[in-house]
Amino acid sequence: MNQKQLTALLKGVQDRSLTIPQALLQLRTLPYEDMGFASVDHHRALRQGFPEVLLCEGKTSAQIVAIAKKLLQSKGPFLATRVDPGIAKQLVRLHRKAVYHKMARIVAVSDSAQKKEGLVVLVTAGTSDIPVAEEARITAEVMGSHVTTLYDVGVAGIHRLLDQQAILHQGNVVIVVAGMDGVLPSVVGGLIDRPIVAVPTSQGYGANFGGLAPLLTMLNACSSGIGVMNIDNGFGAGCLAHRINAGVVSP
């Protein structure tokens, strides 16, 4: 249940188009619904502005489908992350507007009435970093932010980034996704005065240590205004960037 639905519910009780028992019936699953293997948080949209997001990793297909059905009952936006293609086929059957974004590994149901606001600029060092960036992009867009992308503009060809400085300055927040040496967020941070969400990826050779090397590089960045996500955490980056962006565009 989101704020719009709760307001309509209260107005229904006020104008007597809805009885108190009918209202209680709708409210009975607040703040969460115990399914035994999961406690579905129906109250999250009221607290945080967006419904609970379904992380599919580590769950069985039956658990994923059951949780998704409960979340989709709210009739709001929906996100399922780290979705394998087989599970995606089952999820998209649950809702006519559900879309599987294969590269991002996300199944999403967007609110078609929601207007995208502000601007999040999304940058990757290389093409190999795009799957993590796409997870961030879809997340931020479904949550309500407008996103523009600059892909494959890493420090090995820094002129590619420098050609796009005007776009970097337009964003309310910039997400920078990089593997290998992970130095790109520090470079971007030295060019602009916008907050930067840095995301290390696991792309790289042996001494990359599965993303640990770029993570440490980003944590030790000499440029200011950089916040660092966990390795490959595109969802977390998209969510944080949206909240920063929403805070800028909201009155």
C-alpha positions in Angstrom: 0.0 0.0 0.0 1.4 3.4 -1.0 0.5 6.9 0.2 -2.1 7.5 -2.7 -3.9 4.2 -1.9 -3.9 4.9 1.9 -5.3 8.4 1.3 -8.1 7.0 -0.9 -8.8 4.4 1.8 -9.2 7.1 4.5 -11.3 9.3 2.3 -13.6 6.3 1.6 -14.1 5.8 5.3 -14.7 9.6 5.7 -17.4 9.8 3.1 -18.8 6.4 4.1 -18.3 4.8 0.7 -16.2 2.3 2.6 -17.2 0.7 5.9 -14.7 0.3 8.8 -14.7 -3.5 8.4 -13.9 -3.1 4.7 -11.1 -0.7 5.6 -9.7 -3.1 8.2 -9.7 -5.8 5.6 -7.4 -3.8 3.4 -5.2 -2.7 6.3 -4.8 -6.2 7.9 -1.5 -6.9 6.0 0.1 -3.7 7.4 2.9 -3.3 8.2 4.0 -6.8 6.9 2.6 -10.2 5.9 4.2 -13.3 7.4 4.6 -16.0 4.7 6.6 -18.3 6.9 9.7 -18.2 4.6 9.4 -14.4 4.1 7.9 -11.4 5.8 6.6 -9.2 3.0 6.9 -5.5 3.9 3.7 -3.9 2.5 4.5 -0.7 4.6 7.8 0.1 2.9 6.3 2.4 0.2 4.8 4.6 2.9 8.1 4.7 4.9 10.6 5.0 2.0 8.7 6.1 -1.0 9.1 2.8 -2.9 7.8 -0.8 -2.3 10.0 -3.6 -1.2 12.4 -4.9 -3.9 12.7 -8.6 -4.5 16.2 -9.9 -4.5 16.0 -13.3 -6.3 19.5 -14.6 -5.5 19.4 -17.4 -3.0 15.7 -18.0 -3.3 13.9 -20.9 -4.9 11.6 -20.3 -7.9 8.6 -21.1 -5.8 9.6 -18.6 -3.1 10.3 -15.9 -5.7 6.9 -16.3 -7.5 5.0 -16.4 -4.2 6.7 -13.2 -2.9 6.2 -11.5 -6.3 2.5 -12.2 -6.3 2.2 -10.6 -2.8 4.2 -7.5 -3.9 2.2 -7.1 -7.1 -1.0 -6.9 -5.2 -0.2 -3.4 -4.2 -0.6 -2.3 -7.8 2.4 0.0 -7.5 5.8 -0.2 -9.2 7.7 -3.5 -8.8 11.4 -4.5 -9.0 12.9 -8.0 -8.9 16.7 -8.0 -9.1 19.3 -10.6 -10.0 16.7 -12.6 -12.0 17.8 -15.6 -14.1 16.1 -16.0 -17.5 14.1 -19.0 -16.4 12.7 -17.2 -13.3 12.1 -14.1 -15.5 9.7 -16.1 -17.7 7.6 -16.9 -14.7 7.6 -13.4 -13.3 6.6 -11.7 -16.5 3.5 -13.9 -16.7 2.3 -12.4 -13.4 1.7 -8.9 -14.7 0.9 -7.6 -18.2 3.3 -4.7 -17.8 6.2 -6.7 -16.4 9.4 -6.4 -18.5 12.6 -8.4 -18.2 15.7 -6.4 -18.7 18.1 -9.2 -19.5 21.4 -7.3 -19.2 20.4 -5.7 -15.9 18.9 -9.0 -14.7 15.8 -7.1 -13.5 12.1 -7.7 -13.9 10.3 -4.4 -13.6 6.8 -3.0 -13.6 6.8 0.7 -14.0 4.2 3.2 -13.0 3.2 4.6 -16.4 1.6 7.7 -14.8 4.9 8.6 -13.0 6.8 11.5 -14.5 10.5 11.1 -14.6 12.2 13.9 -12.8 15.7 15.5 -12.5 18.7 13.9 -14.1 21.0 11.1 -13.1 24.1 10.7 -15.3 25.4 7.2 -15.5 29.0 6.6 -16.6 31.0 3.4 -17.1 34.7 2.9 -17.6 34.3 0.0 -20.0 31.7 -2.0 -21.9 32.2 -4.9 -19.5 30.8 -2.7 -16.7 27.5 -2.1 -18.5 25.5 -5.0 -16.9 26.1 -3.4 -13.4 25.3 0.0 -14.8 22.1 -1.2 -16.4 21.0 -2.5 -13.0 21.5 1.0 -11.7 19.8 2.6 -14.6 16.6 0.5 -14.5 16.4 0.9 -10.7 16.7 4.7 -10.8 14.2 5.0 -13.7 11.6 2.8 -12.2 11.9 4.7 -9.0 11.2 7.9 -10.9 14.5 9.5 -12.1 15.4 10.5 -15.6 18.7 8.8 -16.5 21.2 9.5 -19.3 24.2 7.2 -20.0 27.9 7.6 -21.0 29.2 4.2 -21.6 32.9 3.1 -22.2 34.6 6.4 -21.4 37.3 5.1 -19.1 40.8 6.5 -18.4 42.5 4.4 -21.1 41.0 6.9 -23.5 40.3 9.9 -21.3 39.5 12.1 -24.2 36.2 10.2 -24.5 35.2 11.4 -21.1 36.5 15.0 -21.6 34.3 15.3 -24.7 31.2 14.8 -22.5 31.9 17.2 -19.6 28.8 19.3 -20.5 26.6 16.2 -19.8 28.4 15.5 -16.5 27.6 19.0 -15.3 23.9 18.6 -16.1 23.3 15.7 -13.7 22.1 16.3 -10.1 24.1 13.2 -9.3 26.6 11.0 -11.2 26.9 7.2 -11.0 30.4 6.0 -12.0 30.8 2.3 -12.6 34.3 0.8 -13.1 36.3 -2.4 -12.7 40.0 -3.0 -13.4 41.9 -0.2 -11.5 38.7 1.6 -10.5 40.2 5.1 -10.9 37.4 6.7 -13.0 35.3 8.0 -10.1 38.2 10.0 -8.8 38.8 11.5 -12.3 35.1 12.4 -12.6 35.1 13.8 -9.1 38.0 16.2 -10.1 35.9 17.6 -13.0 32.5 18.4 -11.5 30.8 19.6 -8.3 28.1 17.0 -8.2 27.8 14.1 -5.7 29.2 10.9 -7.2 28.0 7.3 -6.4 31.0 5.0 -7.3 30.4 1.3 -8.0 33.3 -1.1 -8.3 32.7 -4.1 -10.5 34.3 -7.5 -10.5 35.6 -7.1 -14.1 39.4 -7.4 -14.3 42.4 -9.7 -14.3 43.8 -11.7 -11.3 45.1 -8.8 -9.2 41.6 -7.2 -9.4 40.6 -9.8 -6.8 37.0 -9.9 -8.0 36.4 -6.2 -7.6 38.4 -5.7 -4.3 41.1 -3.7 -6.0 38.7 -1.1 -7.6 36.8 -1.0 -4.3 39.9 0.0 -2.4 40.9 2.5 -5.0 37.5 4.2 -4.8 37.5 4.2 -1.0 40.9 5.9 -1.2 39.9 8.5 -3.9 41.5 11.9 -3.5 38.5 13.7 -5.1 35.8 14.8 -2.7 32.1 14.1 -2.7 32.4 10.4 -3.6 30.3 7.7 -1.9 31.2 4.1 -2.7 28.9 1.1 -3.1 29.7 -2.5 -2.6 31.1 -4.6 -5.5 28.7 -5.0 -8.4 25.9 -3.3 -6.4 24.1 -1.5 -9.3 20.8 -1.7 -7.5 22.2 0.1 -4.4 23.7 2.8 -6.6 20.5 3.4 -8.6 18.5 3.7 -5.4 20.9 6.1 -3.7 21.3 8.2 -6.8 17.5 8.4 -7.2 17.1 9.6 -3.6 19.8 12.3 -4.1 18.2 13.3 -7.4 14.7 13.4 -5.8 15.9 15.5 -3.0 17.2 18.1 -5.4 14.1 18.3 -7.6 11.6 18.2 -4.8 10.4 21.6 -3.5 
